[in-house]
């Protein structure tokens, strides 16, 4: 099952990509080998490969059907994109639109696209290549992008981000990502820039949760008695539930990202909200509870597992 229903909202998971990414020692510089070993019983094989110390990740889109509209949360890597800092994502042919169609969604059916933040693996399918030009993939959609991220990644502002992938330090400007996946939808007049918060409908609202990027955001679902939080990249691995102070090398402001993660996990634990990160394989989402100053899993969501282990790669 890849669709669950919370209140009056249907949620479908559509996976674009699934594989080991990089050593956890590189992605989570403040984590220790002991942290991973102590949690190995539930991190393997879906989320961690002990033999190679690699994080296993999905790139996926959450499809929401709410109040008669179709809403996408994050649009993955995209096909045909040049991504020199992440070669496995360069010039993909992922079959994502076919899987989206199998979930009952044609590009013209999409009403709203939410980019939880502007990173290349969250905005890629904003556009597709047609006759050598990047055009909006979802021609009838409004694209919701935090103004803080739009401004930060706009190459006119000459920002360069530095990060570590494996043992290689790379300088990566936001230019290519912005020009092929953000600027075209903005030029087409389909972008709604928002600041502190944004109401999507009576069940869904956006709010800032900065740190990973200045405009990183959370989609809050409240429908009937059900609650959910689509948290983007506040959590890259379930280890960050057990060890919430561990942030990634990919955050612009690690201390702020940690504060945002703790705040959202506290809310989830107190309200019973389902937590849906952007990149978790396995069941993809979970309910959490407080455990002292940290958190623990209460139960996984009912989605079918995107399974780990070498046999599935």
N, C-alpha and C positions, 0 to 999 in steps of 0.2 A: 504494500500500500504506500503510495506516495502522496496521498491527499488526506488531510484531516480537517475537521470542522471545529472551530471555536466560536461559540455563539452563532452569529449570522454570517460568519466569514469562513470561506473555504480556503485552505492553504495547501498548495502543491509544490513539491520540490522538483526542480529540473536541474540535473547535474550536467555541466559542460565538460569538466575535466577532473581526473582523479589520479593521483600519483604521489610518491615521495617527493619532497621539495628540497630540503637541505638539512644539514646536521642541526640538531636542536641546540648544540653549543654555540652555533653561529646565530640562529634566529632568536634564542632566548639567552642573551649573554649573562643575565643575573641568575639563571637557574643553575643547579648543581647536578652532577651525575646521580647523586643520592636521591634527589627529588624524583627523577624519572624511574629509578630502580624501585623506590618505595611504592610507586603507583603503577608499576608494570602490569599488575594483574588485570587492570581494567583499561589501561592505555593500549595494550597490544591485543590483536594485531591492527585494530582499526585506525589508531592515531599515531603509533610510534613503532619503529623498527629497531629493536635493541641491537641487533647485529651490526647495523650501520649507523646507529644513532640518528636516524632520519625522521623528521616529521612527515606524516602522511596527511594530505589535505585534499579537499574538494574545492573546485570553483563551481558555484551553483547560484541559481536564481530562485527566489521565492515568488510564486505566482499566487496572488490573492484575488478572490472574487468577493466583492463587497458592494452592496447597494446597487447591483446591476452593472458594476464596472469591473474591468480587469486591470489589475495593478501589478507591476513587476518591481520587486525589490532587488536591485543590483543586476547588472547585465554581463558580468563575466569578462573574459579576455577578448572575445571576438575573433573572427577569421581574418586572415590576410594582414594582420597588424605586424609592424616591425618592432620587436621588443629586444634590443641588444642586451639589456641587463638581465633578461630572463629568456634565454634562447629556446627553451622548451615551449614557450608561448608565442614564438615568432612564427608567422605564416601558418597558423593553425587552420585545419579543416575539421572542425569538431563535430559537425552534425547537430549542433545545438538547435537550429531552427526546426529540424525534423523532430527532435525530442520535444520542443515546445509545441509543435503541431500535434504530436501524439498525446500531449496533455490538453488538447482542445483549444489551443491558442494560435491564431494566425497573426502575423505582424500588424495587420490593419485592425485587429480586435482590441489591441492594447490601448487603454485610456490614459494611464498614468505610469510613468517610470520614475522610480526613486533611486537615485545614486546615494547610498549611505555615506560615501565619501568619494573623492576624486583620486583613485589609484587605478592603474591600468587594468587590474583584474576585477574592477567593479563598474567600469564604464564602457567596456569593449564593444558590446553589442548595441550600444547607443546608435552605432552607425554600421553600414556595410558598404562594400566596394561595388559600385555600379558604373560601368564604362569608364573606369579609372578615377572616379570621383567618390568621396565619402559622403553618403547621404543618410538621413535618418532611417533606421531600420523600422521604426514604429511610426508611420506617417501621421497617425491621428492622435498620438499621445502628447501629453504635457510632461516634460522632463523636469523633475524637482531636484535642484542642486543647491546646496548651501552656498550662499554668497561668499562666505569666508574661504571656502575651498576654490570656488571659481576664481576669485581674485588671487589666491595664493599660487595656484598652478598656472595661471595665465602667463605664457612666456614673455609677454610684454613687461612683466614685473621682474623678469630675470632671476627667478628663484632656481636654485639647484639643491636637490636633496642628496645626501650621502647616506649609504647604507651598506650592510655587509651581507653578501650571499655566499655561503660556504666560507672559504678563506680569502675571498677576493673582495677588495673594497672598490666600489664603483661610484662614479659621479653620474647621476642621472637627472637631467633636466626634465621638467614637466612638458616640454614643448611637443614632442611627437605624440604623446598620449593626448594632450589637450587639443592639438591640431587635427588628429584623426578621429577623436571620439567625443570631444566636447564642443569645440568651435563650430562644427557643421550643424549641430542641432540648435545652437544658439543663433547662428546666422539664419536658420530656417524659421526663427521666431517661435520655437517650441519649448524654450527653457523658461521656467519660473524660478527665479532666484529668491531664496527666503533667508531670513536672518535667525532669530532666536527660536522660533517655533512655527509650525504650519499645520493647520487642520486639513486633512485629506477628505474625511467624511465623518459621520457621527461615530464610527467605530475606530478610526485610525488617525493618528496624529504623529507628526515629526517633532523631535526636539534635539538640540545640540548636545553632544557628549564628547567634547573636544579632547585632543591630546594625540591620538594616532595621526590625525591631521587637524588643522584648525577648525574645519567644518564637519568633522565626523559626527554622525547623527544616529539616533535610535528611532525606529518606528514603534510606537506604542499602540497595542490593540486592546481595546476594552469593549466587549460585546456580551450583554447579559452578565453572567457571573464569571465569564472566562476572561483571562488576561494573558497577553503574550508580549514579548519584547524582542524585536528584530535588531540585533546589536552590532551588525557589521563586523568590524575587526577589533572590537573590544576584547574578544576572546579568539585566539587562533588555535588553541589546543585546550582540551578539558583540564590539563594540568593547571591552567590559570584559574580554574574554579577552586582547586585544592590549594593553590599557591597564587593568590590574587595579586601579589606584589611583583610577580614576574611579568615584565613587559618585553616586547620584541625590539629588535634593532631597527625595525621599520617605522617606529613612531617618531613623529616630529618632536614631541615633548613627552618623554616617558613618565615623568612624575604626574603630569596632568592626565595622561592616559590611564595610569593606575588609579587615580582618584575617580575618574569617570567609571572605570570598571567596577570598583568597589561600590560606588553609589548605585549602579544599576543592579549588581548582584544582590545587594542588600534589599533593594525594592523587590526583586524577584523572589527572594527568600521570604519576605514578609507578606507578599500578596499571593504566592503560589503561581506566579506568572511563568509560562513556558519561555525559556531562553533559546533564541534561534540565532546563533552566530552565522557568519557568512561562509566559513570554510570547513566546518566539521564534517568528516565522513561518518561512518557508522550510522546511527539513527539520526544524527544531524542536529538534534535539539534535546533539551532536558529541563526538568524542574530541579531546583536546588534548595538547599536548606542551610541555615547558619551552623557552623561547627566551631565554636569559640570565635576567634577573630578571622576565621577562614570560612570556607563553604564546602559542601559536599553534594554529591548527586543524590536526589530523591528517586527519580526514575527517568528513563529515556522516553522520548516521544514515540509515537506509534508508526513512524515512517519505517519502511524497509531499510535494512542496512546497506550502505555503500561500503563494501567490505574491504578490509586491508589484507595484507599478506601478498607475497610475491606472485602467487598464482592468479591474482586478479589484475595485475598491471600489464 
